[in-house]
Amino acid sequence: MQPVKSVSKFLARTTNVIRGDRQARFRLLLVLARWLAPNYRFKWPAMAWWNDETFNAYLDAFEESGGLNTDRRWNLYQLLRLVDGVDGDTAECGVYKGSSSYLICEVSTYAQRARREHFVFDSFEGLSAPDEIDGVYWRRGDLTVAEETARANLIKFENVRFMTGWIPERFEEVANRSFAFVHIDVDLAQPTLDSFGFFYDRLSPGGVIVCDDYGCTTCPGVTAVIDGFLSKRPEKMLALSCGGGFMIKGVRTTTLPSPARADHRASAARGRLPA
Ligand SMILES: C[S@@+](CC[C@H](N)C(=O)[O-])C[C@H]1O[C@@H](n2cnc3c(N)ncnc32)[C@H](O)[C@@H]1O
């Protein structure tokens, strides 16, 4: 009796999958994933933001719709809304093709804050040489892109100032300014610490620093240097579930135990993502 029931259940499910039943296909995906990548954590697919036309048009423009970074892009888009009432300029350290800077400038425009200057810091020669703390995932020169690509992608924004060079060489040129929002995305410990230290001191009350690499096992040095820097300050990083984290200047934050840290170090030593 039992095997017949199972076979008919299996056939019914297969028919649903073939007919294009979305729920049946999702369940099949989960079954396959449990076999192929047992520790991978899926989430419910009922996300309203997946249907946001404005945001999807932005992802399409940067050819990121099918990529693995859409959650982090969405989080950045939302976090930018926190600084509507905060004075100061905006900055990005690690610009690559300009996709996050585009969002930063776009939200400043929505907020009628287009008079904020947006400073972009990048070598456009990719990453510098990783230190021991960075593990073995990254290599010098990774993520190189032509400066012209970023310039072309940001051309519609008149307030963008290119500060091309190795971080922190050109920071002094903005030393007298204050900032409302800073995005740090340079993957390695030293330029992250240089950027965090410089901009933390110049962040207006209520201003936000987002670091794209915080909490990612591919960038163990980034998490370590930021936590070290903030250990003597009232604000701490809030780690986002899809990677990345942020802090708000002047907002005291509870310190949690971090069991992930040992895992970061172990996977960095192995030079790959945790299984
Ligand atoms: C992950 S990409 C940035 C991605 C970008 N935020 C985006 O939205 O797509 C890292 C960038 O950091 C830059 N970079 C890394 N280390 C740097 C350093 N020490 N000085 C200047 N630029 C650096 C690289 O050239 C690269 O463009």
The ligand as a Tripos MOL2 file, in Angstrom:
@<TRIPOS>MOLECULE
LIG
   27    29     1     0     0
SMALL
NO_CHARGES

@<TRIPOS>ATOM
      1 C1         34.3050   45.1380   -4.9140 C.3       1 LIG1
      2 S1         34.8690   46.4180   -5.9250 S.3       1 LIG1
      3 C2         33.7520   47.7070   -5.5780 C.3       1 LIG1
      4 C3         32.3520   47.4230   -6.0540 C.3       1 LIG1
      5 C4         31.4670   48.6350   -6.0770 C.3       1 LIG1
      6 N1         31.2730   49.2150   -4.7690 N.3       1 LIG1
      7 C5         30.1340   48.3170   -6.7110 C.2       1 LIG1
      8 O1         29.1520   48.8300   -6.2940 O.co2     1 LIG1
      9 O2         30.0620   47.5500   -7.6600 O.co2     1 LIG1
     10 C6         36.3440   46.9070   -5.1500 C.3       1 LIG1
     11 C7         36.9700   48.1470   -5.7340 C.3       1 LIG1
     12 O3         37.8890   48.6420   -4.7810 O.3       1 LIG1
     13 C8         39.0230   49.1810   -5.4400 C.3       1 LIG1
     14 N2         40.1440   49.1370   -4.4800 N.ar      1 LIG1
     15 C9         40.5110   48.0950   -3.7050 C.ar      1 LIG1
     16 N3         41.5510   48.4270   -2.9120 N.ar      1 LIG1
     17 C10        41.8350   49.7250   -3.1730 C.ar      1 LIG1
     18 C11        42.8040   50.6660   -2.6600 C.ar      1 LIG1
     19 N4         43.6830   50.3050   -1.7140 N.pl3     1 LIG1
     20 N5         42.7930   51.9020   -3.1600 N.ar      1 LIG1
     21 C12        41.9110   52.2740   -4.1180 C.ar      1 LIG1
     22 N6         40.9800   51.4350   -4.6390 N.ar      1 LIG1
     23 C13        40.9390   50.1780   -4.1710 C.ar      1 LIG1
     24 C14        39.1950   48.2800   -6.6600 C.3       1 LIG1
     25 O4         39.8870   48.9350   -7.6990 O.3       1 LIG1
     26 C15        37.7470   47.9390   -7.0270 C.3       1 LIG1
     27 O5         37.2470   48.8080   -8.0140 O.3       1 LIG1
@<TRIPOS>BOND
     1     1     2 1
     2     2     3 1
     3     2    10 1
     4     3     4 1
     5     4     5 1
     6     5     6 1
     7     5     7 1
     8     7     8 2
     9     7     9 1
    10    10    11 1
    11    11    12 1
    12    11    26 1
    13    12    13 1
    14    13    14 1
    15    13    24 1
    16    14    15 ar
    17    14    23 ar
    18    15    16 ar
    19    16    17 ar
    20    17    18 ar
    21    17    23 ar
    22    18    19 1
    23    18    20 ar
    24    20    21 ar
    25    21    22 ar
    26    22    23 ar
    27    24    25 1
    28    24    26 1
    29    26    27 1
@<TRIPOS>SUBSTRUCTURE
     1 LIG1         1 GROUP 0 **** ****
